[in-house]
Every structure is written in C-alpha cells, then in structure tokens.
Amino acid sequence: MSFLECHGYFMKLRLLAALIPGLALPAAVGAKEVPLWEFGMGVAGLSVPYYRSSDQEKSYFIPLPYLIYRGERFKVDDAGMRGNIFRSDRMKLDISLAAGVPVPKDTNGTRAGMSSLAPTVELGPSLELKLWDDESAHHAFWLRFPLRAALSLGRSGVEHQGWVFAPYMEYVFTDGVQSNPWKASASLGPLYADKNYHAYFYDVPPADATNVRPEYHAGAGYSGSRITVALRKRFGDVWAGVFARYDVLSGAVFENSPLASASAYHAVGFGVAWIFAKSSRTVDKDHRILEAGIERE
C-alpha cells in the first residue's frame, strides 16, 4: 500500500493525512522571516474505519513527507494544501483537499461478496471567513465552506464519484511564543453529499442483494456531523502533531443502508517528522522573497 500506487496507497493515505487538521503538515515556525520552503521525512500512524459508518477499521503506519512551501499563490502549511485564489483581511478563497482509504474485498462482513472500493481524493474550492481574531490573546475563529469533487483512484483510472459540501467552524489557539508555538484547533460542522457520493459507499445493487442485505439506493442530503481536535508543535528541526475526529451519523440519509453498520465514525492519528533541508531564500509575513540560495543542514 502507498502514496501514488507503487508508493500507491501510502500516497493516497498521505493525502488523507494532509487534510486531517494537525496530523499531516507542520505548523509555521512563527518568525517574521522564514524559509520559502522546508522539507523532511517522518512517520505517521492512523487508525480509521474503512468508510464512515463502517464497523471495520484498520491501523496504518506510513511514511510522512514533511513539506512547507510559502509562495504567494500556492502554499503548503499547517492548514493543508492551499491556493490563494483570493484573500482579504476577513475573507479568502482557497483550495480544499481531502481523501479516503481503500475498502478491501470483504469475506464475512456486511460487504461479503461485494467488490472492493478504490481510495478517494476530494478536491475543490473553499470560501473562508474570519469571524473573530484576537492577536493579543492568540485566538481566531473561522467559518469555512469547502465544496469538493470526489474522485476514486482505481486500477481502471480516475472516476468522478459525486460532490461533498462540508461547512465547519474552526477555533484556533496559539500559546503566544514567537518561535515555534504550540498550536491547537477544534472544528465542528455538518456534511452533505449528493446521491452519487453516497451510492459509492452505501448502495447495494440488485446483483449484490441477499436475504440479509437487501437492495438499497442512497439519496442525497445530510451525511452526519463531525468534530475534530488537533495539537501540533515544532521543536527545532522536529515537528510533531496529534489529532482525533468523531462523527455522529444518526439522521444521515444513508443510515438505513445495510452497509451502514456503525452510528458513529472515529479516527485518531499522530505524525513525527525531521526537517533536514530548507531554502535560504526567505519570505516575510507578507510572503515577499527576501534572499536567494539553497541551504542543506
């Protein structure tokens, strides 16, 4: 399993990690002048169900590439992979990315006899509004509206599997230390998806129907609510982060599916990385390039 397919599922899991707040990507170092880019390697651990409402789960230990890039139009940082399409003091339009793990062929569970599911990647724009920001107390409160297209990455290629709308509120706190602060966040919000997205995970076509697993076709609409908490910190050239996510699935449009066995979804994970290369080109807080060159440690 890997990250691209020979790296295969690890890469796809890395995409999942990249969008779980606090696990995948490091927090900014907090100085006024910081490297344009930084790179390192580490390891991440994840424990996640195969899909939301699955009663089967798996733990993964995967390589964790560490990458920060602080460009003017594209960034990779503690908020994930983002493109600064539009930005003002209180509003920005960014790129949102999420991913899901592959679902193997089941031999004796709710999906017994059904085919496996390829891992998914979700990509789309996110309108983000800063509702409150207290710089002296190091608190911020955001309202984010990501709309993502879901794509499955299987042996037969990339296929569109529907749309996901996942608005959420996020509270962010830093401890006020100028260099390498602790950063904590908590987010809460509902999820909505169209019929095609729900069908990918929860439909039971006639060919797969049995006496204990009747035919089922999911509709569009409410897909549950989730809360995520995360904590991360950089210690010199070492970055570490942990996260936990819990989804409440009661009332979801797919809750009567024979494949929806659990009324909740939970995921936990950690990541540790060592940063061993960085650019001597630096940027200030406005992301202007200050110097040139490449430096290795």
C-alpha angles and dihedrals in degrees: 000000000000156000106288105013103275083041070021116151095015089064092048090048088049087057087054090049091047091064101040101095114247100009112073111036132039128250119251114264094240100228121129092238114041136165117277088230139007130190136192144140135239144138134274131199123205133181110191140150115248090251138345109294093016114135091209123079140175138204121228132195108194140168111267115209110203114215133166121178119175103191126154096248104020129040139180111194143118090311092059129244110339141171118207096224091157133355139178133160092277106019138044139171112220140166118262124206132184137159145193134215125249119267111224124217108278121224104184110007135080091296095048109153094009122118123260122262123234119233116267136225123197121202134173148110125301125202108208128192125193104218097178137006125179106182094181091056094036095234130132134178122203136186112205130189112192119180112189138183112224118224127186116216106209138152090267091056137258118333130184111240103181141273135302128199112193113172116181145168118233131196116198127192131182125186095235097247107145095219122044100346126190108257124201130179139180125192134185134183150124127264129221129185139176127250095265093055093050091044091059092063107022111029120109108200119208092258091059098042119117137171090273096034110049124194111279137180119192124218134216125269142060114026102182134272131271142199124200129188125187141176128192139171139175119220106193104292094352123086125193133180141169132193142179129196130190125186125194108212103180110122094024114142090241097050092109093054114119085228094057100087102155129058092209140036125214133181132177132181150156138206135198125184138175116218110216105159133045141161120257084210103099135196130205125227089280089055097244114153110248107175141014135229141065125262129193125195 
